[in-house]
Amino acid sequence: MVMALYRYEAVAGSGKLVTGEMEGESRAAIVAELHRLGHVPIRAEVASERRLARLLPAHILTAPLMKPRRSLGRRSERQLLALTEQLATLLEAGLALDRTLDLAKHILNRPDDREVVQAVLDRVRSGSTLADAMAAEGGFFPRFYIGMVRAGEAGGSLDRALRRIADYLRRSLAIADEATSALIYPSLVLLTGAGTVAMLLGNVVPQFRPMLEQSAGPLPFAAEAVLTASDLVNGYGWAALVFAGLAALAGREALKRPDVRRWRDAWLLRLPRLGDIVVKLEIGRFALTLGTLLGNGLSPLAALKIAEEAVGNRAIAGALAPLGAALEAGKPMATALAEAPGIPPLAVQLIRAGEEAGRLEDMLLKLGEIFDEEARRGIARLLALLVPAVTILLGAVVAAIVGALLTAILSVYDVAA
């Protein structure tokens, strides 16, 4: 028998966010105990394991508890959207929850994803709520997803909650897909241009070297620079590629450190044009998540805690972090948001209008839509500038190489004449 120490977050009956540690046999046991205490669980994660049985090796005992959390890639997010739409449609048609899960799992392509839904189905048939069953599956279902499902179950509107989740996921995927599609052409231009420059320096320029070295006089500076660049490409090209790959891996590992990622995110916000797009994307996602959660019945503190995790930029997340304490102290959300650095004034104004009119969730959703649309236009304008800029830059490099060679060849002929 293995007991584990779990760290949990939950919302008390008073609406206050509570955290703590509790020992139990499983996440389901911790969730059940939190329900018994009158709390609404948000998260329960293993803090440490205690091995009570000593007959088995430690790695066998701890393996089930140390199973890595499933993460959602772009394809998994698309599968999650398909699953959510199927669940919402079947529930709206009046099917029972267990039958709905049993049918919906077949829409998933990957066996691992189907196993997750089957595990959720087994827990539901054992008497668990859908939210608790999803929470037991680690990181496969995002926190906002579980929070909205829990609120939908409590309010008897699970089908509407799933439909709202599907709308949110569809909107998020649409933005990501637009940005990815728009980057394809400039990426191809950049790769083609880089390949052309590498071919010129690696293959074409060396063929002119014997003729240029026969010149009686000194070569022009541009020609000397091109020949030196050609030597570097031919002598150290592969080493440079390996070094670039290692540097990319090192940078990727460094970004896993919170301080490095926070510095990178803060630097992005200072970039002209791009910084404004990042702010609008992140605040728009935050507003959409928060508005959706509030509209689905979650308390402001619980919804805020979950919505903050939708913010990917750590610098913006740090600016939003004090909002929870401000709300607990009785401050209006707009007032607390106005004190956060880097928040657009329009966001504060719309949230203040929503609070004064008693329609905060509607204004948050409207704010999310406005910022999403502005971010899309900003991305389109930025990419419209990027393509000609890359084309002109690469054309200038190629022209400089060819021009340097022609100048050197003409100078050789002049000396010979």
Summary of the structure (lengths in Angstrom):
residues: 417
radius of gyration: 28.8
end to end distance: 95.0
largest distance: 99.6
contacts: 1265
relative contact order: 0.09
helix: 72%
strand: 7%
